[in-house]
Amino acid sequence: MTDWDIFWSHYPRRESKAAAQREYWHARRLVTADAILAGLERYKDHLPRDPQYIKKPANWLRDGDWDNEYDEPRLPPSQMDEWFRECQELHQGKCGGSLKHRMAMQLQRRA
């Protein structure tokens, strides 16, 4: 598994893969894979509650967000966090909201 594959598998929003891959290799000229992954873990600890505000990976890499620092502690988990984690695991975060996720889960149970 390459550095890119590890990054992609851990990023919480998997969209525009080709653009993200180009930006990843550009970023790797500036910093190590470990620095990018450490920044990604910090970002994941402070994800926005609404999935639409999670940056696309190409933008996150292009903006150098692996170097961001976060002062505020993350809020404790809520119901939204639970549906979002479930959506990421089951649907790769494609539901676009808790209501759409609940509807997708109902359809899945019926099948």
N, C-alpha and C positions, 0 to 999 in steps of 0.2 A: 504494500500500500504506500503510495507516494505522500509527500507532505500535503499536496493539494487535496488528495482523497480524504485525508484526515480532517483537514479544514472543512471541506464540503460536508462531510458526514456529521460534523458538530455544529454547523451553522444553523440557527433556528428558523431561517426563512430561505428555502432553496428555490430561487427564481433566477432566470437569466444566467444559466450556468456558463455559457461560453464567455460572456462579458466578465463574469466573476473570475473565471480561470485566467483570462488575460490580465486582469487587475492583480490577481494573486501573484503571478510570476513577476509582474512589475514591482510589487511591494517586496518580493523576496530579494530584489536587487538592493533594497534599502535596509532591510532587517532580516533577522533569522526567522525560521519557521516557529521556533519556540516563542519568540516575542509576539508573533501574530496570534498563536494559540493562547498565550497568557492574556493578551488583550481581549481575545474572544471570550474567555472565561469571565473576565471582569464585566464585559458587556452583558453576557448572559445572566449574570447576577443582578443586573439592573435593567432588564428588559421592560419596555413600556407595557402597560397592562393591556392595551388594545393592540392586537397583532398587526393592524394596518400601519402602525407607527414603527414597527421593527424594520430597520434599514435593509434594503436589498444588499446582498453580499458584495456586489461590484461597487456600490456606493460606499459601503463601510470600508472596503479596502482602499478605494480611490481617495477617500477623505483622511486616510491614515488613522482611523479610529482605534487601531490596536494600541495606540499611545495615550488614549484618553484616561483620565483619572476621575473617579467618582467619589464625591464627598459624602453624600447622603446615604444612609443605610437603606437597603431595599426594604420595602414594606412587607409585612408578613403575608404569606400566601392567602389568597381569597378563593372564592368559588370560580372566579374568572381564570385564575391561574390553573385551577384543576382542569377545567374544560380545555384550556389552551394546551396544556401539556398532553392531555389525551388526544387532542386534535393533531398535534405534532407527531405523536407516535403512530396514530392510526391513519391519518389523512395527509401527512406532511404539511399541516397548517393551511390547507387549501379551502377550509370552510368559510373563512372571512367573517366570523362572528359567532357568538355563543348560540344564537337562535339557529343559524344555518348548521352549526355543528350538531345541535340536538336533533334537528330534522334528519341529517345524514345518519346519525346513530339509529334513529327510529327506522329508517329505510333499511339499514343494514340488518337490524334485528328481524325484520319481516322477511328478508331474503333467505 
